[in-house]
Amino acid sequence: MCCKRGSRVFTASVAGKKLQGCDFLHFDEDGKIDDFAVMVRPLSAAHALSEAMGAQFEKIAREPPSSEPDDRRRGHRRGNA
């Protein structure tokens, strides 16, 4: 078996709305995430999350391009391989 799958269940609060969610991950043969899906409930919290994420995407789009790679934009966290 070359690839692995994983999932994470989480809770969060966005714009005053509590949500429950699950991340579904698939890792390639090098251990890097090559597929990622998120499910969130309830619908009202999913809408709040969508709006918050849209605002962040707009903010990122306004940033000038960087000459150095930024691992955070590729989904990596500092200190993790």
C-alpha positions in Angstrom: 0.0 0.0 0.0 1.6 3.2 -1.1 -0.8 5.8 0.2 -2.6 6.6 3.4 -5.9 8.2 4.4 -6.8 10.0 7.5 -9.5 12.1 9.0 -9.9 14.7 11.8 -13.0 15.7 13.6 -13.1 19.3 15.0 -15.3 21.9 16.5 -14.9 25.7 16.0 -16.7 29.0 16.3 -16.9 31.4 13.4 -18.8 34.7 13.6 -20.5 33.5 16.8 -21.7 30.3 15.2 -20.5 26.9 16.6 -19.7 24.3 14.0 -18.7 20.7 13.8 -16.6 19.5 11.0 -14.4 16.7 9.6 -11.3 16.9 7.4 -10.7 14.0 5.1 -7.1 13.7 4.0 -5.2 11.5 1.4 -1.5 11.3 1.5 0.7 10.4 -1.5 3.7 8.0 -1.5 5.9 10.8 -0.2 3.6 11.4 2.8 2.4 14.8 1.4 -1.3 15.6 1.3 -2.6 15.2 -2.3 -6.3 15.4 -1.6 -8.3 17.2 1.1 -12.0 17.5 1.7 -13.9 19.3 4.5 -17.4 18.8 5.7 -19.0 21.2 8.1 -22.4 21.4 9.9 -24.8 23.1 10.6 -25.5 24.9 7.3 -25.6 28.3 9.0 -22.1 27.8 10.3 -20.9 26.6 6.9 -22.1 29.8 5.4 -20.3 31.8 8.1 -17.1 29.8 7.5 -17.5 30.4 3.7 -17.8 34.2 4.2 -14.8 34.3 6.6 -12.7 32.2 4.2 -13.7 34.4 1.3 -12.5 37.5 3.2 -9.2 35.8 3.8 -8.8 34.9 0.1 -9.5 38.5 -0.9 -6.8 39.7 1.6 -4.3 37.2 0.2 -5.1 38.3 -3.3 -4.2 41.9 -2.5 -0.8 40.9 -1.0 2.2 41.5 -3.3 3.9 38.3 -4.6 6.8 37.1 -2.4 10.1 36.0 -3.9 10.5 33.4 -1.1 8.2 30.4 -0.8 5.8 30.7 2.1 5.0 27.2 3.5 1.8 28.4 5.2 0.3 29.1 1.7 0.9 25.5 0.8 -0.8 24.1 3.8 2.3 23.3 5.9 2.7 24.3 9.5 6.0 25.3 10.9 7.8 22.5 12.7 6.0 19.8 10.8 7.5 17.8 8.0 
